[in-house]
Amino acid sequence: MFILDWLRTAVSWVLVQFHQLLSNVMDPNSGWTWALSIVGLVIVIRILLIPLFVKQIKAQRNLQIIQPQMKEIQKKYAGDRERQSQEMMKLYRETGTNPLASCLPILLQAPIFFALFSVLQGIAMMRPEGVFNWDQYAPLLQNAHDASIFGVPLYGTFLNADEVAVDGFSPTATRTLALILIILMSSTTFLTQRQLIVKNTAPGNPMVRQQKILLYVFPIVFAIGGVNFPIGVLIYWFTTNLWTMGQQFYVIRNNPQPGTPAFEAKEARKKSKALAKGKGGTSTESEVTDTVSVTPERVQPKRTPKSKRSPNKKKK
């Protein structure tokens, strides 16, 4: 509980700081100011998680490299689970691989997610959480409670849309916006996972089957759980999915796993660039050669003087 209280304070402090910063150029009472503050919160968190993302990429790369050895252990000790587990742990230690590192960014975002959920629930119930308990930020609680985007409060949910009518908001608009954000959140989750499988996973990798299961499980889990997420939380999760998709696209394009379609595409791009550069050099030399080897200028014949003409030549 202490950690969650600390996270609620940290999350609400970042929200308030972005709100005050954006209030210099936007209406402080607008829901868009608070929505962009949530986007700012995502950016801060994802920047802090970049070192963990690097570890995640390294862990995924190592897991793919040692897959043949893992299959051998599983085959060799198929009837002995305990020995199989011991050999797997030994392999992880020897290769410096941490299988949990690939899940760290998601796992560490979970407490932040619940902290934001709690802060938004507090705003909905006019119950101060985090820095909204501080005297200097207490007036912002009412401001955040009354703020809306498209006529929908940030604390509204799909399931509890009827409750926002008490505060003068439209339940239909709340359900519509929540549904749109749930679809966007689930779609970006699916596309991010698919991008990883299609572009950065070797065809014969035994992990493909597990990843394909997650490809459909995660979006379904988010879609089912999303009906109870506040609009602000849906904005947070959709934004962090976009960040993950872009970050993953950059890494896959510039540092792909060997033996994957992305690696082959990168090699093809390198060859294409080298070929284009070579053609450019040859073209330049050709142009120089063509310039030098032009057709010689025609020399006009000179008229022979009469004194030097042949005497045997008769006039016509």
FENZI-V633287 format. One record per residue. N is the residue number from 1. OMEGA is omega as a letter, one per 30 degrees, with the letter a starting at -180 (NA if undefined). NEAR is the number of other ideal C-beta (glycine too) atoms within 12 Angstrom. D_LAST is the distance of its C-alpha to the last C-alpha in Angstrom with 1 decimal. Layout:
n->N omega->OMEGA near->NEAR d_last->D_LAST
n->N omega->OMEGA near->NEAR d_last->D_LAST
This chain:
n->1 omega->l near->11 d_last->125.6
n->2 omega->a near->9 d_last->125.2
n->3 omega->l near->15 d_last->121.6
n->4 omega->l near->22 d_last->120.9
n->5 omega->l near->20 d_last->122.5
n->6 omega->l near->17 d_last->120.3
n->7 omega->l near->29 d_last->117.2
n->8 omega->l near->34 d_last->118.2
n->9 omega->a near->26 d_last->118.4
n->10 omega->a near->26 d_last->115.1
n->11 omega->a near->40 d_last->113.2
n->12 omega->l near->39 d_last->114.8
n->13 omega->l near->29 d_last->114.1
n->14 omega->l near->32 d_last->110.3
n->15 omega->a near->47 d_last->110.2
n->16 omega->a near->38 d_last->111.9
n->17 omega->l near->21 d_last->109.7
n->18 omega->l near->28 d_last->106.5
n->19 omega->l near->39 d_last->108.1
n->20 omega->l near->24 d_last->108.9
n->21 omega->a near->18 d_last->105.3
n->22 omega->a near->26 d_last->103.7
n->23 omega->l near->22 d_last->106.1
n->24 omega->a near->11 d_last->104.2
n->25 omega->a near->13 d_last->101.2
n->26 omega->l near->20 d_last->102.9
n->27 omega->a near->18 d_last->106.0
n->28 omega->a near->26 d_last->108.9
n->29 omega->a near->20 d_last->110.6
n->30 omega->l near->23 d_last->107.6
n->31 omega->l near->34 d_last->107.8
n->32 omega->l near->24 d_last->104.2
n->33 omega->l near->31 d_last->105.3
n->34 omega->l near->45 d_last->107.8
n->35 omega->l near->37 d_last->105.3
n->36 omega->l near->30 d_last->102.8
n->37 omega->l near->41 d_last->105.6
n->38 omega->l near->46 d_last->106.2
n->39 omega->l near->28 d_last->102.5
n->40 omega->l near->28 d_last->102.9
n->41 omega->l near->40 d_last->105.9
n->42 omega->a near->34 d_last->103.7
n->43 omega->a near->23 d_last->101.1
n->44 omega->a near->26 d_last->103.8
n->45 omega->a near->34 d_last->105.5
n->46 omega->l near->29 d_last->102.2
n->47 omega->l near->17 d_last->101.1
n->48 omega->a near->18 d_last->104.5
n->49 omega->a near->25 d_last->104.1
n->50 omega->l near->21 d_last->100.7
n->51 omega->l near->16 d_last->102.3
n->52 omega->l near->26 d_last->104.2
n->53 omega->l near->31 d_last->101.0
n->54 omega->l near->19 d_last->99.4
n->55 omega->l near->24 d_last->102.5
n->56 omega->l near->30 d_last->102.2
n->57 omega->l near->29 d_last->98.6
n->58 omega->l near->25 d_last->99.6
n->59 omega->l near->27 d_last->102.6
n->60 omega->l near->38 d_last->100.4
n->61 omega->a near->33 d_last->97.9
n->62 omega->l near->26 d_last->100.8
n->63 omega->l near->34 d_last->102.4
n->64 omega->a near->34 d_last->99.2
n->65 omega->a near->23 d_last->98.7
n->66 omega->l near->30 d_last->102.3
n->67 omega->l near->29 d_last->102.3
n->68 omega->l near->18 d_last->102.0
n->69 omega->l near->23 d_last->105.0
n->70 omega->l near->29 d_last->107.0
n->71 omega->l near->20 d_last->106.4
n->72 omega->l near->17 d_last->107.6
n->73 omega->l near->25 d_last->110.8
n->74 omega->a near->22 d_last->111.4
n->75 omega->a near->15 d_last->111.0
n->76 omega->a near->16 d_last->113.1
n->77 omega->a near->20 d_last->116.0
n->78 omega->a near->13 d_last->115.8
n->79 omega->a near->10 d_last->119.5
n->80 omega->a near->15 d_last->120.6
n->81 omega->a near->13 d_last->119.7
n->82 omega->l near->11 d_last->121.5
n->83 omega->l near->16 d_last->119.6
n->84 omega->l near->21 d_last->116.4
n->85 omega->l near->16 d_last->117.0
n->86 omega->a near->15 d_last->117.8
n->87 omega->l near->25 d_last->114.7
n->88 omega->l near->28 d_last->112.6
n->89 omega->l near->18 d_last->114.1
n->90 omega->l near->18 d_last->113.6
n->91 omega->l near->28 d_last->109.9
n->92 omega->a near->23 d_last->109.6
n->93 omega->a near->15 d_last->111.2
n->94 omega->a near->14 d_last->109.0
n->95 omega->a near->22 d_last->105.8
n->96 omega->a near->17 d_last->106.8
n->97 omega->l near->27 d_last->106.4
n->98 omega->a near->22 d_last->108.5
n->99 omega->a near->27 d_last->108.3
n->100 omega->a near->18 d_last->109.8
n->101 omega->a near->26 d_last->107.1
n->102 omega->a near->28 d_last->104.8
n->103 omega->a near->20 d_last->107.4
n->104 omega->a near->24 d_last->108.3
n->105 omega->l near->31 d_last->106.1
n->106 omega->a near->28 d_last->107.5
n->107 omega->a near->16 d_last->111.1
n->108 omega->l near->26 d_last->111.0
n->109 omega->a near->31 d_last->109.7
n->110 omega->l near->20 d_last->112.6
n->111 omega->l near->23 d_last->115.2
n->112 omega->l near->36 d_last->112.8
n->113 omega->a near->33 d_last->112.3
n->114 omega->l near->25 d_last->116.1
n->115 omega->l near->34 d_last->116.5
n->116 omega->l near->43 d_last->114.0
n->117 omega->a near->34 d_last->115.6
n->118 omega->l near->31 d_last->119.0
n->119 omega->a near->47 d_last->117.7
n->120 omega->l near->43 d_last->116.2
n->121 omega->l near->32 d_last->119.4
n->122 omega->l near->31 d_last->121.3
n->123 omega->a near->40 d_last->119.1
n->124 omega->a near->33 d_last->119.7
n->125 omega->a near->21 d_last->123.5
n->126 omega->l near->20 d_last->123.5
n->127 omega->a near->19 d_last->124.8
n->128 omega->l near->28 d_last->123.3
n->129 omega->l near->37 d_last->121.8
n->130 omega->a near->33 d_last->120.5
n->131 omega->l near->30 d_last->119.6
n->132 omega->l near->34 d_last->120.6
n->133 omega->a near->21 d_last->124.1
n->134 omega->a near->17 d_last->123.2
n->135 omega->a near->11 d_last->124.2
n->136 omega->a near->14 d_last->120.8
n->137 omega->a near->25 d_last->119.0
n->138 omega->l near->19 d_last->121.8
n->139 omega->a near->20 d_last->120.4
n->140 omega->l near->36 d_last->117.2
n->141 omega->l near->33 d_last->119.1
n->142 omega->l near->17 d_last->119.4
n->143 omega->a near->29 d_last->115.8
n->144 omega->a near->42 d_last->114.6
n->145 omega->a near->33 d_last->117.0
n->146 omega->a near->24 d_last->115.7
n->147 omega->a near->40 d_last->111.9
n->148 omega->l near->32 d_last->109.8
n->149 omega->a near->29 d_last->106.2
n->150 omega->l near->25 d_last->105.3
n->151 omega->a near->23 d_last->109.0
n->152 omega->l near->38 d_last->110.2
n->153 omega->a near->41 d_last->112.4
n->154 omega->l near->48 d_last->111.4
n->155 omega->a near->44 d_last->114.7
n->156 omega->l near->48 d_last->114.4
n->157 omega->l near->35 d_last->114.1
n->158 omega->a near->34 d_last->113.3
n->159 omega->a near->21 d_last->116.8
n->160 omega->a near->26 d_last->118.7
n->161 omega->a near->30 d_last->116.4
n->162 omega->a near->17 d_last->119.3
n->163 omega->a near->22 d_last->121.0
n->164 omega->l near->32 d_last->118.3
n->165 omega->l near->19 d_last->119.3
n->166 omega->a near->17 d_last->122.4
n->167 omega->l near->27 d_last->120.1
n->168 omega->l near->17 d_last->118.1
n->169 omega->a near->32 d_last->115.1
n->170 omega->l near->21 d_last->113.7
n->171 omega->a near->25 d_last->114.7
n->172 omega->l near->19 d_last->111.8
n->173 omega->l near->24 d_last->109.2
n->174 omega->l near->37 d_last->110.9
n->175 omega->a near->27 d_last->110.7
n->176 omega->a near->20 d_last->107.0
n->177 omega->l near->36 d_last->105.9
n->178 omega->a near->40 d_last->108.0
n->179 omega->l near->26 d_last->106.5
n->180 omega->a near->23 d_last->102.9
n->181 omega->l near->39 d_last->103.6
n->182 omega->l near->36 d_last->105.4
n->183 omega->l near->22 d_last->102.3
n->184 omega->a near->26 d_last->100.0
n->185 omega->a near->40 d_last->102.4
n->186 omega->a near->32 d_last->102.7
n->187 omega->a near->24 d_last->98.9
n->188 omega->l near->30 d_last->97.9
n->189 omega->l near->34 d_last->100.6
n->190 omega->a near->28 d_last->99.1
n->191 omega->l near->25 d_last->95.5
n->192 omega->l near->36 d_last->96.4
n->193 omega->l near->34 d_last->98.1
n->194 omega->l near->26 d_last->95.4
n->195 omega->l near->30 d_last->92.8
n->196 omega->a near->38 d_last->94.8
n->197 omega->a near->31 d_last->95.2
n->198 omega->a near->25 d_last->91.6
n->199 omega->a near->27 d_last->89.7
n->200 omega->l near->38 d_last->92.0
n->201 omega->l near->35 d_last->94.1
n->202 omega->a near->28 d_last->93.2
n->203 omega->a near->18 d_last->93.2
n->204 omega->a near->14 d_last->95.9
n->205 omega->a near->29 d_last->98.1
n->206 omega->l near->22 d_last->101.7
n->207 omega->a near->28 d_last->102.1
n->208 omega->a near->23 d_last->99.7
n->209 omega->l near->13 d_last->102.5
n->210 omega->a near->20 d_last->104.8
n->211 omega->l near->27 d_last->102.0
n->212 omega->l near->20 d_last->101.2
n->213 omega->l near->16 d_last->104.9
n->214 omega->l near->26 d_last->104.8
n->215 omega->a near->25 d_last->101.6
n->216 omega->a near->19 d_last->103.7
n->217 omega->a near->18 d_last->107.1
n->218 omega->l near->30 d_last->106.3
n->219 omega->l near->28 d_last->104.7
n->220 omega->l near->19 d_last->107.6
n->221 omega->l near->23 d_last->110.1
n->222 omega->a near->34 d_last->108.4
n->223 omega->l near->28 d_last->108.2
n->224 omega->a near->17 d_last->111.9
n->225 omega->a near->23 d_last->113.1
n->226 omega->a near->35 d_last->110.7
n->227 omega->l near->27 d_last->112.7
n->228 omega->l near->22 d_last->115.4
n->229 omega->l near->37 d_last->113.0
n->230 omega->l near->44 d_last->112.9
n->231 omega->l near->48 d_last->109.6
n->232 omega->l near->46 d_last->109.4
n->233 omega->l near->43 d_last->109.8
n->234 omega->l near->43 d_last->107.1
n->235 omega->l near->41 d_last->104.7
n->236 omega->a near->43 d_last->105.6
n->237 omega->l near->43 d_last->105.0
n->238 omega->l near->34 d_last->101.8
n->239 omega->a near->32 d_last->100.4
n->240 omega->l near->38 d_last->101.4
n->241 omega->l near->35 d_last->99.8
n->242 omega->l near->25 d_last->96.5
n->243 omega->a near->29 d_last->96.9
n->244 omega->a near->34 d_last->97.6
n->245 omega->l near->28 d_last->94.6
n->246 omega->l near->21 d_last->92.2
n->247 omega->l near->29 d_last->93.7
n->248 omega->l near->33 d_last->93.7
n->249 omega->a near->23 d_last->90.1
n->250 omega->a near->19 d_last->89.1
n->251 omega->a near->27 d_last->91.0
n->252 omega->a near->31 d_last->89.9
n->253 omega->a near->20 d_last->86.2
n->254 omega->a near->17 d_last->86.3
n->255 omega->a near->21 d_last->89.1
n->256 omega->l near->33 d_last->89.5
n->257 omega->l near->32 d_last->91.8
n->258 omega->l near->18 d_last->90.1
n->259 omega->a near->21 d_last->89.5
n->260 omega->l near->30 d_last->89.4
n->261 omega->l near->24 d_last->86.6
n->262 omega->l near->29 d_last->86.4
n->263 omega->l near->25 d_last->85.8
n->264 omega->l near->19 d_last->83.1
n->265 omega->l near->20 d_last->81.5
n->266 omega->l near->24 d_last->81.6
n->267 omega->l near->17 d_last->80.0
n->268 omega->l near->15 d_last->77.3
n->269 omega->l near->17 d_last->76.6
n->270 omega->l near->16 d_last->76.5
n->271 omega->a near->14 d_last->73.9
n->272 omega->l near->14 d_last->71.9
n->273 omega->l near->14 d_last->71.9
n->274 omega->l near->14 d_last->71.0
n->275 omega->l near->14 d_last->68.2
n->276 omega->l near->14 d_last->66.9
n->277 omega->l near->14 d_last->67.1
n->278 omega->l near->14 d_last->65.2
n->279 omega->l near->14 d_last->62.5
n->280 omega->a near->14 d_last->62.2
n->281 omega->l near->14 d_last->61.8
n->282 omega->a near->14 d_last->59.1
n->283 omega->a near->14 d_last->57.2
n->284 omega->l near->14 d_last->57.2
n->285 omega->l near->14 d_last->55.9
n->286 omega->l near->14 d_last->53.2
n->287 omega->l near->14 d_last->52.1
n->288 omega->l near->13 d_last->51.8
n->289 omega->a near->12 d_last->49.9
n->290 omega->a near->12 d_last->47.5
n->291 omega->a near->11 d_last->47.0
n->292 omega->a near->11 d_last->46.2
n->293 omega->l near->10 d_last->44.1
n->294 omega->l near->10 d_last->41.5
n->295 omega->a near->8 d_last->37.9
n->296 omega->a near->7 d_last->36.0
n->297 omega->a near->6 d_last->34.0
n->298 omega->a near->6 d_last->30.3
n->299 omega->a near->6 d_last->28.5
n->300 omega->a near->6 d_last->25.3
n->301 omega->a near->6 d_last->22.4
n->302 omega->a near->7 d_last->21.8
n->303 omega->a near->8 d_last->18.6
n->304 omega->l near->10 d_last->17.8
n->305 omega->a near->7 d_last->18.0
n->306 omega->a near->10 d_last->15.4
n->307 omega->a near->7 d_last->18.1
n->308 omega->a near->10 d_last->18.3
n->309 omega->a near->12 d_last->14.8
n->310 omega->a near->10 d_last->14.3
n->311 omega->a near->9 d_last->13.6
n->312 omega->a near->6 d_last->12.4
n->313 omega->a near->10 d_last->9.3
n->314 omega->l near->7 d_last->6.3
n->315 omega->l near->8 d_last->3.7
n->316 omega->NA near->3 d_last->0.0
